[in-house]
């Protein structure tokens, strides 16, 4: 059947409420009797907690309770937060405690909790709690943690070395590759990420109901089912007694909200203990200190090339900063290590990754999830090789890109889900060509010369990427035609702006012949849909989308079968339109969906047909066998002001392939939105710590988020290489705007400054100070 | 409670209120917690992100940096007050929907109030002017292009020109 809604620019069902201020985020829910929590947080990065005096706090106005780790047993809280993504490569699987009992791991870690009538009073009391700390040496720098130079004290007192995990990946014979190489590029890269900063911070509202013994937790989370699992474990409750809801409105996620945090555990524990609703709303300062980041990686790598620029092999080492704990295992560095070969034929590869602890905020995947770093390294190596060999940068890429007739292409590595990395579909050379053509790359040298004659330094840069999307194991969906005729799609997915309520309705609408506006989509509620993983890693379109498709197809079949039986015609003679099933071409016949749904539950005393189940609903779990790989190429034309070091982006082109597209407007929005994060990575966002691991960028005056005047409007070229791996042929689209952006912009800046004798750029973000330092015109002590 | 309080009067979205508030209560918290107008959002509480922007006597202001007592005697417009009493949305609200200018919606109220003021002052902006006008509000989802498109489209509609610009 033809798709009417999938592929079209259906308006978002989410919007009318949001533009009128009628959204319902966690903090907007105010059950009567709600108390408010605040936390006393460690001012030291590494310290032992010697004593905590809560006596002053307890007697302050409006204070209802004060808790420290000593109270956890009475609160029925045991253990640390669960390790959500274990891996045998992890040597020290340490996660956070709900409240620090003995040893603080990073500035901001919570040591006490106050519950009071309002947040103002709670913070007053939290400030009055006297904690005696014994400061311990803190390690703040990734390379110092690994023992370069003087080395630093251990991040965790009981671990003499700071190695959290060791990852070793590779294939082929890199020794032979380098022995045979005509050209070798060797380089070190310092790749700095920052943090996601969704505009809504974390938020949790826990409501324990004494009569039912249940706790209902609303959390601004990407993973309600993982929050539930963590609550069940740490609070010792049974599964039926915990309900977690990610509200339909959550103000952005981008990765850090997929982690489960101590405050979620403590709010639920406090609510259960006090038998009142307890709410905690993170403020931005807390967010800087305690919501996960994705920070530094340090690479020492070399690449071997044949005479004609063909890659022979890549090998090297990488250090990854996980911060003080491992909230999401080692997924980011693992993804970096398996992404590095990218869309290129790399005959041999070997990377040794050491994941290091530092006494800083823990890190976990942020939009791009380790891929931006790997793409930066690969693309910078190719640029340098092109220069060394005397080839055009586009030519060296074309020489090495995997071609369409090599699909499916087995890289030789294992993906994070345990399956082999096999790129399923895509024409990588065509995509790069499309981007370069759109960017008028061939005529750029003339533009550059003309600009130079005017005293302007402009440059062009580009980068290619491949992105594994649609990760398993599943995200299921139920499609239900209710007895009222209402159509409801229920899924475990939890949106933070990704338009699930619209896109999933479109998929269902195509099967049931009903406008998407008439389909309700219910998300992120562990009571309404019991099994779920989370909205992360560009996986919901693939997983939930295909589950909705399968369930809706099943319901469509039931409707046709039941109506066919009742009308005594073949289902092939029937069609669905306008909320009814009828004989093709004659809408006066047949039944409204609601009528049919009432008939489908049977009549008391009468038998259902053998093998049938009651109702017009179906649940489906699409189970991906492996990731499906989206890809793309970015091109940027930039101008660098050599007096001020400021980088202006003149044009930004994105060629993007995410397979079949469910809603082009939503995809365009994801690409442009992802680009904003990429520009931040490239030029603005640096989360900094001092030598004793104090965070020194803790507000938006110090940590710069890109503004409207900083983010170019991407010129997007769409390509579609449907995947054979799922019925809808879709791939994920959430991170492609981010992944190659830093590589692209830095390549362009380097190109712009080539004639000024600037050295290679091997790190980002590039602030004006960094540019001027590279030009030798700034005696850099600041930034 | 030993906190110093004041009685204040203000008009919010056309409705008069008399409330007694602690001195340190911010305008944002007054709106959200005392008047149940939860459309105004808190993104940073240090005046940079703009999510909390409301109009105070017609001028855009960061409600996170204004004490409620400072709003005594003023007229405040929040996102909930941008539509007509009969529910008809303002041109900028409709334009946001038509131009995919929002995804998670959290920053949106601050943009809508800021742009409402901007278009009153500059009814025929260039794209560059519109881009600069919204550079005081941070969005982490959209990458801004839809927001600027919506601003230009609303301006055109308000000039009676319909689509385009």
Interface residues (C-beta under 8 A of the other chain):
Chain A: X11 X12 X14 X15 X16 X17 X18 X19 X20 X21 X22 X23 X24 X25 X27 X28 X30 X61 X62 X118 X120 X196 X197 X198 X199 X200 X201 X249 X250 X251 X252 X254 X281 X283 X284 X496 X497 X498 X499 X665 X666 X668 X669 X672 X673 X674 X675 X676 X677 X699 X700 X701 X705 X707 X708 X709 X711 X713 X714 X737
Chain B: X1 X2 X3 X22 X24 X25 X32 X33 X36 X37 X38 X39 X40 X41 X42 X43 X44 X45 X46 X48 X49 X51 X78 X79 X80 X82 X83 X89 X93 X96 X97 X98 X100 X102 X103 X104 X105 X106 X107 X108 X109 X112 X131 X132 X134 X135 X136 X137 X138 X139 X140 X141 X142 X143 X144 X145 X146 X147 X148
